[in-house]
Amino acid sequence: MGLFTGLKDSISRVTDGLFSEQEPKRIGIYGPPNAGKTTLANRIARDWTGDAIGTESHIPHETRRARRKEDVEIERNGKSVTIDIVDTPGVTTKVDYEEFTDEMEKDDAIRRSREATEGVAEAMHWLREDVDGVIYVLDSAEDPITQVNTMLIGIIESRDLPVLIFANKIDLPESSVKRIEEAFPQHKTVPLSAKEGENMDEVYENIAEYFG
Amino acid sequence: MPGATKANDDRRDGVQIDLISGERMDGMASMEKIRMILDGVHDGNIVILEEGLSPDEESKLIEVTMAEISPDEFNGIEIETYPKSGTRDSSLLGRLMGNDDTSNKLTVIGPANQIETLHKDETLISALVSRS
């Protein structure tokens, strides 16, 4: 492939990702376990359709299968977008069933870890094949510079997918949005508390503007 | 032969580190690289890649790792990467030109139950490796 052909293809991929006219767009909610992805997905779904997507829990890997809420129409400031929200399991490179044995019997813990591994594999596959944009959710009370976060953001960037970073859990005293902004300065960071519903106007404004 | 027996015992007690050159990885398909890494990690080895994986290969490595996790046998990998100084190109033009830094990052991968990252910055990865 010639230099200019390659450049043209690359530019085309970028513009296709940002400005595709196909509706609805599939927006994957990605991030590490326990960042609050399902809480956010549920709040968005409830606010715009009246229904939730899935169960929220403090136990890691509660979401073990990607779940989709279709045709969520979000409108803010005269801009609107219709999206399918895809809530994915928290991405990790390791799953140990013994982490769950304090909360449940061994057999249940093993079943949960098996389902979690299948869910993460599926989420990675979908990221390569099946999403048009990404909402990357981070717990703002945790250090964002982890290998999984850096790797996932790199994978998303390499696919030229539009990505918004949501700094969740700003209701916690140890929250630091600045730490996330400094970790990933190349992307827009939006602070919020999905649990308390704080700053959701700005969340919807950014979704409508960025993915619309 | 007592000496040979002792050498073999020492080897069994130790942790093997595979340092894989960029040249060795050059001619390999993505899945060959992933298979080589995971075979090493399954054997309890620490695998160090002179040149890293592409983002697509990293994504597939996570996917394949998940498929191979099993209770009481293999619970995944620890992976740490840092870019070599001055080579990171995250500009739009750099990405348009396909510069995804594959050849400019050193990567350490090991079994999750044996390797623990103690410290990482731009120039140092410090890891504690235990015997299984």
Interface residues (C-beta under 8 A of the other chain):
Chain A: G6 L7 S10 I11 V14 V91 T92 T93 K94 V95 D96 Y97 I110 S113 R114 T117 E118 V120 A121 M124 H125 L127 R128 Q147 T150 M151 G154 I155 E157 S158 R159 D160 Q186
Chain B: S54 P55 D56 E58 S59 K60 I62 E63 V64 T65 M66 A67 I69 P71 N75 G76 I77 E78 I79 E80 T81 S90 L92 R95 L96 M97 G98 D100 A112 N113 T117 K120
